[in-house]
Amino acid sequence: MAKISFHQPDGNVDVLDVEPGTSVMRAAVTNGVAGIVGECGGQAMCATCHVYVREDYLDGLPPVGDDEDEMLDCTTEERTPRSRLGCQVTVGEGLEAIEVDLPESQV
């Protein structure tokens, strides 16, 4: 199992054990984690799964693709160097755990 920790703006943390190959967005939506909407279902077309990846995990991620880069310019909350779309970040081989901070809002 892989582990995803979702740090809420109020300081609460939701920790999920998920199957390898699961995206951060899919894990949140499937398990009712507040703060992730995932309107487009994981197609990198809505930016409602915007997360801020914690520094310790950034180097283990693949580069931001063109579609993700474009959508990150459309997020409700400020885009930062830690910004990623949760639908484009998958845990599993090479990334057994990740911690993300959720923005105040997605829409």
N, C-alpha and C positions, 0 to 999 in steps of 0.2 A: 504494500500500500504506500501511496504517497501522501504527503501532508500539506494542506494549505491553511494558512492563518490569515484571517480577515480582521484587520484592526479597524474598528468603527470610530467615527469622529468623536463619540462620547467616551472613548477609552475601553469599551468592551471589546473582547476578542472572540471570534468564532473560529474554532479549529476543526477542520474536517479531514478525515482519512478517506482518500479516494483511490479508485483504480488508476494505475498508470495509463496515460493517454487521455486523461480528462483535462479539459480546459478550466481555467480559473472561473470563467463565466458560467460554464455548464455546472460546475460543482456548486456555485452559489445559487443559481436558479433552482436546481434540483433539490437542494437542501434548505431552501427558504431563507438564505442569508439576506438580510436587509441591506439595501444600498447598491445592489446590482439589478438592473432591469433586463438587459439582454433582448431588447425589442426585435432585433433582426434575426435572432436565433443563432448567432455565431458567424455571420457572413461578413463582418467588418464593414457594415453599412450604416451603423446608427450611433456609435460612440456611447451607448448607454451601459457599457460594462467597463468604463474607464477606471483604472486603478493606478496607484502609485506604488511601484515595486520598491521594497526596502533595499537599501544600498548593497547589502551583503549578497543579494541574489542577482543583481543586474548583469554581472559578467557571465553568468551561466545561461543567459537568454540569447536566442537568435536575434539578429538585427531586425529592426523595424522595417517591414515591407512597405511598398509604395501605397497600397490601399490603407493600411493601418496608419501610416504617416499622414495621409490626407484626412482621415477621420479624426485623428488626434487634434487636428486644428479646429474641430467642431465641438469639442467637449464643453459642457456647461461650466465646469470648474477649470481653473488655470492649468494649462499644459506645462509640465516641467520635464527635465531630463529623466525623471523616474516614471513618467507617464507611459502606460501601455494599455491596449485593449485586452481585457480579460479573455476574450474569445480567441486571441492569438497567442496566448501563453498556455502551454500544456505541460503538466507535470508528468514525471515518469523517468525514462531512461536519461540519465545525465542531470536531471533536476528532480531529486526525490522529495524536496520540500521547498516551499516558497512562502514569503510573508508579504502581504500587500496592505497598504493603507487605503481606505475607501474615502472618496471625496464627500463633501457635505451633500451634494445632490448630483443627479445624473440627467435630469430633464428640467 
